[in-house]
Amino acid sequence: MPRRQQCWRLTESLAGELKTRGINVNCIVPGTIDTPQNREAMPKADFSTWVAPEDIAHVIAFLLSDEARLGHRRRGAGCMGGS
């Protein structure tokens, strides 16, 4: 099983176990992160499809916000991932 799927399965399992305690579980699984090191290692790649580190930070900030807490009450745990 690919690592991404393992992360999702672990998240689903933990979310199921912890939801009755009011604990939300999320996973963030971006695609390739746009860093100088990745650009150097993969110079012929299409950088336009890569995820900016700031975008990941925004997702984390949202998940820590009161707005996300309200959404979790309606939806349960979720996974956000890239391709």
Number of C-alpha atoms within 10 A of each C-alpha: 5 6 9 17 11 11 16 19 14 15 20 19 12 16 20 15 12 14 15 9 8 11 15 20 21 20 19 18 17 17 14 15 19 16 14 9 10 14 15 10 10 11 10 8 12 9 16 8 13 18 17 16 13 11 12 15 11 11 13 14 11 13 19 11 11 10 10 13 16 10 12 19 12 8 8 16 20 16 14 11 12 13 10
